[in-house]
Amino acid sequence: MKTEIDHQEAQSLFPTAATLKTPGSSDRSSGGAILQERKKSPSTLNVVLLGIVAVVFAFISMDYVIIGKNDSARYMALTTNSTTNISLSKGCPEIKPMKFLPLMLVFTGGCSGSTATNHFIEEIVEAHGLEKYNRLKFWLSNVEKDGVVSKYRNPFYFELKEKMGEENNATKFELLMESVKLAKMESQKLNQLYYFKLHASTILTTKRREMADKIGVAYAGVYRENVLDRCICTTKDCFTETVGYPVYAHNGEKASICFDRRQKHDEKPIIVKFENPVECFKDSLKEQELIKRADFPSVSEESLFAFEYTEDEEAWEKSIAAWMKILRPFLSGTLDENTLITVLQKYRNSRQPPLPHKELVYNYDYLVREIKDTKWAKYLRL
């Protein structure tokens, strides 16, 4: 949507415009409809108009884009390739929205740091003076669980399904991609940014990548490097029935709270009892390798959040580099490292380091016997 700023609003946006010098004669000739040479001394209005044009040309030379927030033109972001459309018929810039691509974050299934990543990106986007698109949610693929929650997460999916009728043969993934397509169109009209998550096993096939590529999305991958940590988490959440199950740490009794443990506080610590951990390790590593081999930037969950557990400078720099890597395809020329650092700094060394695995696995001795002298032993945290 193109927005025009009238002269009164321009004065409120650029209160010092009247004190700026007029551009050279070659620049001034571009706006002949407004700025006509006069032999008389310039009036106050002419001085103001000349100042406004000076600011316009200054914006062009600095390669700035005025972008919208809540459909206003009061937020500026530096971009590598300016998309500003300048019209001097009224002495002010004509605004052309920046077209951010939706960001598909590809994770190694559950327990890969997606919830924390979502929260941080939301804060980073806001810190850049940009606005997040909210109609289609981060968890857009969870459409077959609770009906009310599912429609809240992805209303497009159900609208498309109803529109096509019961006899349509569209797959779930095709409907998800159509949802993304609609969200992309709507978010770009609103000058808002949309990002969402999918699991590696869901998207990383040739046919499905081609479908996503046709829509036009940016990609970034996040995987949990320590497969033992991830399998402890998925077992606590009851995502699998063959690997093990959650138990109360004080007596080994089976716990049924599962995924709800994330929302409900239980005074009795919950850990895991493994039955077949290696199966989980193998599956997790396969998904991890899918992401690492993909043709888009990817980072480990551990590198993103290393800064939360220590003041160590190396960990700090590692986290900054990881966030810059996955956000660059999304925020393009607007991504500012100093703004990112300001957000991350608030959470530096704010959490306790992860516990040793001996305190997280009820049958720890069994685990050690299973992975001793194997490639999985390196994941054990003593």
Buried (B, 14 or more C-beta within 10 A) or exposed (E): EEBBBEBEBBBEBBEEBBEBEBBEEEBBEBBEEBBEEEEEEEEEEBBBBBBBBBBBBEBBEEEBBBBBBEEBBBBBBEBEEBEBEBBBEBBBBBBBBBEBBBBBBBBBBBBBBBBBBBEBBBBBBEEBBBBBBEBBBBBBBBBEEEEEEBBEBBBBBBBBBEEEEEEEEEEEBBBBBBBBBBBBEBBBEBBBBBBBBBBBBBBBEEEBBEBBEEBEBBBBBBBBBBBBBBBBBBBBBBBBEEBBBBBBBEEEEEBEBBEEBEEEEEEEEBBBBBBEBBBBBEBBBEBBEBBEEBEBBBBBBBBBBBBBBBEEEEBBEBBBEBBBBBBBBBBBBBBBEEBBBEBBEEBBBEEEEBEEBEEBBBBBEBBBEBBEEEEBEEBBBE
